Structures are given as C-alpha cells and as structure tokens.
C-alpha cells in the first residue's frame, strides 16, 4: 500500500498592501513685491479633509510637498477640501473603481483609474493628472500648482 501526503503551506500574512491612495504633488511659485519669482518646495499649514467625512487627513501639516488621499470605493467622484493660507479649495477627483482579488490571505483590493480632476480655482491655478493608475500607496497621480504673491505696499 502506497500512501502520500500533500501539504500546503498557508499564506497567513498578506504580502501585498491592499490600501491605495492618490498621491498629490503640491507645487507653488511665489512672487514678492519686487516681482521676483521663487519656487516653494514645501508647503506649510495645509489642512485636508474629505468632503462628507468627519475625519481630517492632514491638520495644519508643515513642510509637505506630497499628500496621499484615499479615494472612495462607493462612488466615482471623491472630493476634498484643502485649506491653505486661510483659503479653502475643493479638489474633485473622478475615477473608476476596480476590485481585484489578491489572495486568500489578502482578500480583495480596490484600485482606481483617475478619469478627470478639477477644482474651484480659489488658490489653485491648475490641477493635472500625471499618472491615472492608482494602484499603490505612495505614488504621484495628481499635481496641484499654485502661485502666491506678496501684497504690494
């Protein structure tokens, strides 16, 4: 009599991060009273909150040039309020949601493809898509560009 045993080693830990966020690059130029232009690489005092959400993602964050924003999986448009220099801007991200099975240990992840971005243009000059595929946690997907000016005396 021949008997054989076959064993599987269970994958008890998830080897892939299933949380994805849209990475937003913040870029700014500053014009002083003499019309000299300089680039601002880090933003100070920015607060970001999801529209329709009580949670604040960034509260008075200092020295940031990237933020990472989770996109909603129950709708195809996610909105955020960004407060910077005392002014509120609303960023809208239109996206599709694709659920993918990762593994038995990891379950499913929801990935997104950004189709369109826009804002109310309160302080943001332009907002563009630089990578439409939202499939990891730390990647650059959107760029927000703003210009600040010193008050002339």
PAZAPA-4460 file (N, C-alpha, C; in steps of 0.05 Angstrom, whole numbers, plus 32768, in hexadecimal, padded with zeros to 4 digits):
% residues 153
    n_x    n_y    n_z   ca_x   ca_y   ca_z    c_x    c_y    c_z   seq   type   mol
   8011   7FE9   8000   8000   8000   8000   8012   8019   8000     1      X     A
   800C   802B   7FEE   801B   8044   7FEC   8009   805A   7FF5     2      X     A
   8014   806B   8006   8005   8081   8011   8016   809A   800E     3      X     A
   800B   80B0   8005   8019   80C9   8002   800A   80DF   8010     4      X     A
   8019   80F2   801A   800D   8109   8026   8015   8122   8017     5      X     A
   8002   8132   8012   8008   814B   8004   8000   8161   8018     6      X     A
   8011   8174   801B   800C   818A   802D   8010   81A5   8020     7      X     A
   7FFF   81B7   8028   8002   81D3   801F   800B   81E3   8036     8      X     A
   801C   81F6   8031   8023   8208   8046   8011   8220   8044     9      X     A
   8001   8226   8058   7FEF   823C   8056   7FFE   8257   8056    10      X     A
   7FF3   8269   8046   7FFE   8284   8045   7FEF   8294   805A    11      X     A
   7FFA   8294   8072   7FEB   82A0   8088   7FEF   82BE   808A    12      X     A
   8003   82C8   807C   8006   82E5   807C   8003   82F0   8060    13      X     A
   7FF7   8307   805F   7FF2   8314   8045   800C   8320   803C    14      X     A
   8015   8318   8025   802F   8322   801A   802C   833A   8008    15      X     A
   8014   8344   8006   8010   835B   7FF4   7FFE   8370   8003    16      X     A
   8006   8389   8001   7FF5   839E   800E   7FDC   83A2   7FFD    17      X     A
   7FC5   839F   8009   7FAC   83A1   7FFA   7FA0   83BD   7FFD    18      X     A
   7FAD   83CF   800C   7FA4   83EA   800F   7FB2   83FC   7FFA    19      X     A
   7FA2   8409   7FE9   7FAE   841A   7FD5   7FA4   8437   7FD9    20      X     A
   7FB4   844A   7FD2   7FAD   8466   7FD5   7FB7   8475   7FBC    21      X     A
   7FA9   848A   7FB5   7FB2   849C   7FA0   7FC7   84AF   7FAB    22      X     A
   7FDE   84AF   7F9E   7FF4   84C1   7FA7   7FF1   84DC   7F99    23      X     A
   7FF1   84F1   7FA9   7FEE   850C   7F9E   8008   851C   7FA3    24      X     A
   8014   8525   7F8D   802C   8536   7F8F   8023   8553   7F91    25      X     A
   802E   8561   7FA5   8027   857D   7FA9   803F   858E   7F9F    26      X     A
   803A   859F   7F8B   804E   85B0   7F81   8045   85CD   7F82    27      X     A
   8057   85DF   7F88   8050   85FB   7F8B   8067   860D   7F83    28      X     A
   8060   8624   7F77   8074   8639   7F73   806A   8651   7F82    29      X     A
   807D   8661   7F8B   8077   8678   7F9B   8083   8691   7F8D    30      X     A
   8073   86A6   7F8C   807C   86BF   7F81   807C   86D4   7F97    31      X     A
   8094   86E1   7F9B   8095   86F5   7FB0   808E   8710   7FA6    32      X     A
   8091   8725   7FB7   8088   8740   7FB0   8099   874C   7F99    33      X     A
   80B1   8741   7F94   80C2   874A   7F7E   80BF   8739   7F65    34      X     A
   80A9   8728   7F65   80A4   8716   7F4F   80B9   8701   7F4A    35      X     A
   80C9   86FB   7F5F   80DC   86E5   7F5D   80CD   86CB   7F62    36      X     A
   80D2   86B7   7F52   80C4   869E   7F54   80D6   8689   7F61    37      X     A
   80CB   867B   7F74   80DA   8665   7F81   80C8   864D   7F83    38      X     A
   80D4   8636   7F85   80C5   861D   7F86   80C1   8615   7FA4    39      X     A
   80A9   860D   7FAB   80A4   8604   7FC6   80A3   85E5   7FC4    40      X     A
   80B6   85D8   7FD2   80B7   85BB   7FD0   80A8   85AD   7FE6    41      X     A
   80A4   85B9   7FFD   8095   85AE   8013   807F   85C1   801B    42      X     A
   8067   85B6   801F   8050   85C6   8027   804D   85C4   8045    43      X     A
   8045   85DA   8051   8040   85DB   806D   8022   85E1   8072    44      X     A
   8019   85D5   8088   7FFE   85DA   8093   7FE8   85D3   807F    45      X     A
   7FE9   85BA   8074   7FD4   85B1   8063   7FC3   859D   8072    46      X     A
   7FA8   85A0   8070   7F95   858E   807C   7F84   8581   8066    47      X     A
   7F81   8567   8067   7F72   8559   8052   7F5D   8546   8060    48      X     A
   7F44   8549   8056   7F2E   8538   8061   7F1E   852E   8049    49      X     A
   7F14   8516   804C   7F02   850B   8037   7EE7   8518   8039    50      X     A
   7EDB   851F   8023   7EC0   852B   8023   7EAD   8514   802A    51      X     A
   7E9B   851A   803D   7E89   8506   8047   7E95   84F3   805C    52      X     A
   7EAC   84FB   8066   7EB9   84EA   807A   7EC1   84FC   8092    53      X     A
   7EC0   84F1   80AA   7EC8   84FF   80C2   7EE6   84FE   80C7    54      X     A
   7EF3   84EB   80BA   7F0F   84E7   80C0   7F21   84FB   80B0    55      X     A
   7F34   8506   80BE   7F47   8518   80B1   7F60   8508   80AA    56      X     A
   7F68   8508   8091   7F7F   84F9   8088   7F99   8506   808E    57      X     A
   7F9B   8520   808C   7FB2   8530   8092   7FA8   8549   80A1    58      X     A
   7FB3   854E   80B9   7FAA   8565   80C9   7FC2   8577   80CD    59      X     A
   7FC1   858E   80C1   7FD5   85A3   80C3   7FF1   8597   80BF    60      X     A
   7FF3   8586   80AA   800C   8578   80A4   8022   858B   809B    61      X     A
   8039   8587   80A5   8050   8599   809E   8064   858A   808D    62      X     A
   8070   8599   807B   8086   858F   806A   807E   8578   8058    63      X     A
   8067   857A   804B   805F   8564   8039   8061   856C   801C    64      X     A
   8068   8559   800B   8068   855D   7FEE   8058   8547   7FE0    65      X     A
   8050   8532   7FF0   803F   851D   7FE6   802A   8517   7FFB    66      X     A
   8012   8511   7FF3   7FFE   8506   8005   7FF2   84ED   7FF8    67      X     A
   7FE7   84DC   8008   7FDC   84C2   7FFE   7FBF   84C1   8007    68      X     A
   7FAD   84BF   7FF3   7F91   84C1   7FF8   7F82   84A8   7FF0    69      X     A
   7F73   849B   8003   7F64   8483   7FFC   7F4C   848A   7FEB    70      X     A
   7F47   847B   7FD6   7F30   847F   7FC5   7F19   846D   7FCE    71      X     A
   7F01   8477   7FCC   7EE9   8468   7FD5   7EE5   8450   7FC2    72      X     A
   7EDB   843B   7FCE   7ED5   8423   7FBF   7EB8   8420   7FB9    73      X     A
   7EA7   8430   7FC6   7E8A   842E   7FC3   7E7F   8443   7FAF    74      X     A
   7E90   8452   7FA2   7E87   8466   7F8F   7E9E   846B   7F7B    75      X     A
   7E99   847A   7F66   7EAE   847E   7F52   7EB8   849B   7F52    76      X     A
   7EB0   84AB   7F66   7EBB   84C6   7F69   7EC2   84C9   7F87    77      X     A
   7EDB   84D0   7F8C   7EE4   84D5   7FA8   7EEC   84F2   7FA9    78      X     A
   7EE3   8500   7FBE   7EEA   851C   7FC1   7EF8   8521   7FDC    79      X     A
   7F0A   8535   7FDC   7F19   853C   7FF4   7F19   855A   7FF6    80      X     A
   7F18   8565   800E   7F1D   8581   8013   7F3A   8584   801C    81      X     A
   7F48   8596   800F   7F64   859C   8016   7F65   85B9   8020    82      X     A
   7F6D   85BD   8038   7F6E   85D8   8043   7F8C   85E0   8045    83      X     A
   7F93   85F5   8038   7FAE   85FE   8037   7FAE   861D   8037    84      X     A
   7FBE   8629   8048   7FC0   8646   804A   7FA4   8652   8050    85      X     A
   7F94   8644   805F   7F7A   864F   8067   7F64   864C   8052    86      X     A
   7F6A   8640   803B   7F57   863E   8026   7F51   8621   8020    87      X     A
   7F37   861B   801C   7F2E   85FF   8017   7F2B   85FA   7FF9    88      X     A
   7F38   85E5   7FF0   7F36   85DC   7FD4   7F29   85C0   7FD5    89      X     A
   7F18   85BA   7FC2   7F0C   85A0   7FC0   7F17   8591   7FA8    90      X     A
   7F23   857A   7FAC   7F2E   8569   7F98   7F1B   8552   7F92    91      X     A
   7F14   854E   7F79   7F03   8538   7F70   7F13   8525   7F60    92      X     A
   7F0F   850B   7F65   7F1D   84F6   7F56   7F08   84E2   7F4C    93      X     A
   7F05   84E1   7F32   7EF2   84CE   7F26   7F03   84B5   7F1F    94      X     A
   7EF9   849D   7F27   7F09   8485   7F24   7EF6   846D   7F21    95      X     A
   7F01   8458   7F15   7EF2   843F   7F16   7EFF   842D   7F2C    96      X     A
   7EF0   8419   7F35   7EF9   8407   7F4A   7EFA   83EB   7F3F    97      X     A
   7F10   83DE   7F43   7F13   83C2   7F39   7F1C   83B1   7F51    98      X     A
   7F0B   839D   7F57   7F12   838B   7F6D   7F22   8374   7F62    99      X     A
   7F38   836E   7F6F   7F49   8358   7F66   7F4F   8345   7F7D   100      X     A
   7F4C   832B   7F78   7F53   8317   7F8B   7F71   8315   7F8D   101      X     A
   7F7C   8317   7FA5   7F99   8315   7FA9   7FA0   82F8   7FB1   102      X     A
   7F96   82EF   7FC7   7F9B   82D4   7FD0   7F87   82CE   7FE6   103      X     A
   7F87   82B5   7FEF   7F76   82AD   8006   7F7E   82BD   801F   104      X     A
   7F97   82C1   8023   7FA0   82CF   803B   7F9B   82ED   8039   105      X     A
   7F9E   82F8   8021   7F9C   8315   801E   7F7F   831D   8018   106      X     A
   7F70   830C   800B   7F55   8313   8003   7F55   8324   7FEA   107      X     A
   7F44   8337   7FE8   7F41   8348   7FD0   7F4C   8364   7FD6   108      X     A
   7F55   8371   7FC1   7F5D   838D   7FC2   7F4D   839C   7FAD   109      X     A
   7F47   83B5   7FB2   7F3A   83C6   7F9F   7F4F   83D9   7F94   110      X     A
   7F53   83D7   7F7A   7F65   83E9   7F6C   7F54   83FD   7F5C   111      X     A
   7F60   8413   7F55   7F51   8429   7F48   7F60   8432   7F2E   112      X     A
   7F51   843C   7F1C   7F5C   844A   7F05   7F50   8466   7F05   113      X     A
   7F61   847A   7F06   7F57   8496   7F07   7F50   849E   7EEA   114      X     A
   7F38   84A8   7EE8   7F2E   84B0   7ECD   7F2E   84CE   7ECA   115      X     A
   7F2A   84DD   7EDF   7F29   84FA   7EDD   7F2E   8506   7EF9   116      X     A
   7F3C   851D   7EFA   7F3F   852C   7F13   7F39   8549   7F0E   117      X     A
   7F2E   8556   7F22   7F28   8573   7F1F   7F25   857F   7F3B   118      X     A
   7F27   8599   7F3C   7F23   85A7   7F56   7F14   85C1   7F51   119      X     A
   7F0E   85CF   7F66   7EFE   85E8   7F64   7F10   85FF   7F5D   120      X     A
   7F2A   85FC   7F5C   7F3E   8611   7F55   7F3D   8628   7F68   121      X     A
   7F3B   8622   7F82   7F3D   8637   7F96   7F5A   8640   7F99   122      X     A
   7F6C   862E   7F9E   7F88   8634   7F9E   7F98   8622   7F8C   123      X     A
   7F8D   860C   7F83   7F9B   85FA   7F71   7F99   8605   7F54   124      X     A
   7FB0   8608   7F47   7FB0   8612   7F2B   7FA8   85FB   7F18   125      X     A
   7FB5   85E4   7F1B   7FAF   85CD   7F0A   7FB1   85B4   7F1A   126      X     A
   7FA2   85A0   7F11   7FA3   8585   7F1D   7FA4   8572   7F05   127      X     A
   7FB7   855F   7F05   7FBA   854D   7EEE   7FBF   8531   7EF8   128      X     A
   7FB8   851E   7EE6   7FBE   8502   7EEB   7FDA   84FC   7EE0   129      X     A
   7FEB   84F1   7EF1   8006   84E9   7EE7   8009   84CB   7EE5   130      X     A
   7FF7   84BC   7EF3   7FF6   849E   7EF1   7FDA   8496   7EF8   131      X     A
   7FCB   848C   7EE6   7FAF   8486   7EEB   7FAB   846C   7EFC   132      X     A
   7FBE   845A   7EFC   7FBA   8441   7F0A   7FC1   8444   7F28   133      X     A
   7FAE   843F   7F39   7FB2   8440   7F56   7FB2   8424   7F5F   134      X     A
   7FCB   8419   7F63   7FCE   83FD   7F69   7FE1   83F7   7F80   135      X     A
   7FEC   840C   7F8C   7FFE   8409   7FA3   7FF8   841F   7FB7   136      X     A
   8006   841F   7FCD   8001   8433   7FE2   8011   844C   7FDD   137      X     A
   802A   844A   7FD5   803B   8462   7FD2   8043   8465   7FB5   138      X     A
   8033   8474   7FA5   8039   8479   7F89   802F   8495   7F83   139      X     A
   8039   84A1   7F6E   802F   84BB   7F65   801A   84B7   7F4F   140      X     A
   8002   84C2   7F55   7FEC   84BF   7F42   7FE2   84DA   7F38   141      X     A
   7FE2   84EE   7F49   7FD6   8508   7F43   7FEA   851E   7F4B   142      X     A
   7FEA   8534   7F3C   7FFB   854B   7F42   7FE9   8563   7F45   143      X     A
   7FEC   8571   7F5C   7FDE   858B   7F60   7FF3   85A0   7F60   144      X     A
   7FEE   85B4   7F50   8001   85CB   7F4D   7FF4   85E4   7F55   145      X     A
   8002   85F4   7F66   7FF7   860D   7F70   800C   8623   7F6F   146      X     A
   8004   863B   7F6E   8015   8652   7F6F   800D   8665   7F86   147      X     A
   8020   866D   7F96   801A   8681   7FAB   8028   869B   7FA5   148      X     A
   801D   86B0   7FB0   8028   86CB   7FAB   802A   86DA   7FC6   149      X     A
   8040   86E9   7FCA   8041   86FB   7FE1   8030   8713   7FDA   150      X     A
   8023   871E   7FEE   8013   8737   7FEA   8026   874E   7FE5   151      X     A
   8021   875D   7FD0   8031   8775   7FCA   8028   878C   7FDC   152      X     A
   803C   879A   7FE6   8037   87B0   7FF9   8036   87CA   7FEB   153      X     A
***
